[in-house]
């Protein structure tokens, strides 16, 4: 197994690590998850130090972290997770009722996958987590898929279309940018999620596409999630992609179950955020 991108397959008994200084909050989350996710194993920790110890003893499928912990900032713990293989790319979600500017601006840094507003309730949190650890078999959504290999594109496209996703496939970043520009002029983002390879024919790479989406178009991680496929196991290069705005990475060769799980997770996050924006 790669030490850089976790390829742990989901099991009948997903493991969730809940890190929160409040024992009452941990118990509430534990109770709801046990009721909503049959077979789930919930491990609760009250401090960052306890969580670090648990992370050294086993792999988790999902981690929730309070923004403020008794002994450290939640973002410090997220950084520890990212630097501690094989946990590098396990989804980390900040669960907080303190929705301050950095949450609204989605500026939690490259170590956090996303955040969940505690004010939405723990039932909603259980549904949110279920989207990753027990994904649905069918869904709706549009994927902008950038891949220049015909063989790889055909196989990967079938994986996505099999669960109901609409795939808009292009072979270069230039084509993807042209499509996004046209769609923006029509008043639409152009897709619910972007899936792109890093190395592509043409002058622009998947990294360049990230830069354009986050910079020129101004689409944040919630507005247009981006998954990057890479065969590069260099941690520095992986970190650079996350820092540039990738929501997550997918290891090549692509493993179907892991790819679909990650796509469904990002779609669910984006839908959740659009729902909150619509209520504002």
C-alpha positions, -999 to 999 in steps of 0.1 A, spaced: 0 0 0 12 35 -8 23 54 22 13 87 5 -23 81 -7 -44 58 15 -59 31 -6 -77 14 23 -109 -1 10 -142 6 28 -154 -23 49 -186 -34 66 -173 -18 98 -159 17 90 -137 33 117 -144 70 126 -122 90 149 -140 118 168 -118 144 185 -136 169 207 -128 183 241 -164 180 252 -173 145 265 -210 153 259 -204 162 222 -183 130 218 -212 109 233 -238 126 211 -218 120 179 -211 84 190 -248 77 197 -260 91 164 -233 73 143 -240 40 160 -277 44 152 -272 56 116 -242 35 105 -246 -1 113 -213 -17 123 -194 16 126 -166 17 151 -164 51 168 -132 60 187 -135 92 208 -106 114 220 -107 144 242 -73 159 233 -50 161 204 -24 140 223 -49 112 228 -58 113 191 -22 112 180 -17 81 201 -48 64 185 -36 73 150 -4 55 157 -23 23 166 -45 19 135 -61 33 104 -94 53 103 -118 59 74 -129 93 86 -118 118 112 -138 147 128 -118 173 147 -131 202 168 -115 235 158 -103 241 193 -90 213 215 -78 215 251 -41 210 242 -38 223 207 -56 239 177 -75 214 156 -56 224 126 -23 213 143 -38 178 147 -49 178 110 -13 187 100 -1 158 122 -25 134 104 -12 145 70 24 140 80 17 105 95 15 77 69 -7 58 62 -32 84 73 -21 110 48 -53 113 28 -80 101 51 -108 127 50 -105 152 78 -136 173 86 -136 201 112 -168 199 132 -175 233 148 -202 256 159 -178 285 157 -183 294 121 -160 323 118 -145 341 88 -119 314 80 -147 288 78 -169 310 56 -138 318 34 -129 281 34 -94 291 44 -87 262 68 -55 253 50 -45 223 29 -46 198 57 -84 198 62 -107 182 37 -137 203 47 -158 215 76 -192 208 90 -213 234 109 -223 218 142 -254 240 143 -270 218 116 -273 190 141 -256 157 147 -282 138 126 -270 159 96 -235 151 106 -242 113 105 -257 117 70 -227 137 60 -202 110 72 -224 83 57 -217 98 23 -181 87 26 -181 55 47 -213 40 32 -217 57 -2 -249 52 -22 -247 30 -53 -264 56 -76 -263 94 -77 -268 124 -100 -242 150 -110 -219 162 -137 -182 154 -139 -158 174 -161 -132 147 -168 -98 156 -183 -78 126 -196 -58 123 -228 -55 85 -228 -84 70 -248 -81 36 -230 -79 51 -195 -107 75 -203 -130 48 -216 -126 26 -185 -129 55 -160 -159 70 -177 -177 37 -175 -170 36 -138 -187 70 -133 -216 65 -157 -224 32 -141 -236 50 -109 -255 76 -128 -230 104 -132 -230 125 -164 -194 127 -178 -182 156 -199 -149 143 -212 -121 165 -228 -85 155 -236 -67 187 -226 -67 215 -200 -71 240 -229 -104 222 -239 -115 221 -202 -109 259 -197 -127 267 -229 -157 247 -217 -157 263 -183 -154 298 -199 -184 291 -222 -204 277 -193 -196 307 -171 -209 330 -198 -241 310 -198 -244 314 -160 -233 279 -150 -202 266 -134 -200 238 -159 -198 207 -136 -204 195 -101 -169 182 -98 -137 181 -119 -116 149 -123 -83 155 -140 -50 138 -146 -18 157 -137 2 148 -168 -16 157 -200 -7 164 -236 -4 200 -245 12 229 -227 -9 229 -196 -10 203 -168 -36 194 -142 -18 217 -119 -24 246 -143 -61 237 -145 -62 239 -107 -46 273 -107 -71 286 -133 -102 272 -115 -92 286 -81 -76 318 -94 -90 330 -127 -125 316 -123 -126 321 -85 -143 288 -78 -135 276 -43 -133 240 -31 -170 239 -22 -182 256 -54 -162 233 -78 -145 204 -61 -114 191 -80 -100 155 -77 -65 150 -92 -53 116 -105 -16 111 -100 9 83 -101 35 105 -84 42 92 -49 64 121 -40 49 136 -8 61 171 -17 44 170 -51 12 157 -36 12 184 -9 17 210 -36 -14 198 -54 -35 200 -22 -21 234 -15 -29 246 -50 -65 237 -44 -71 201 -50 -99 187 -28 -83 152 -28 -60 129 -48 -67 96 -65 -38 72 -70 -31 57 -104 -38 31 -116 -74 40 -106 -91 17 -82 -128 19 -90 -143 17 -55 -119 43 -41 -125 67 -70 -163 65 -68 -161 69 -30 -141 100 -33 -163 114 -61 -194 108 -41 -179 124 -10 -170 156 -29 -204 158 -46 -221 155 -12 -199 182 3 -207 205 -26 -244 199 -24 -243 205 13 -226 238 8 -249 249 -20 -278 241 2 -265 263 30 -258 291 5 -293 289 -8 -307 294 27 -285 324 35 
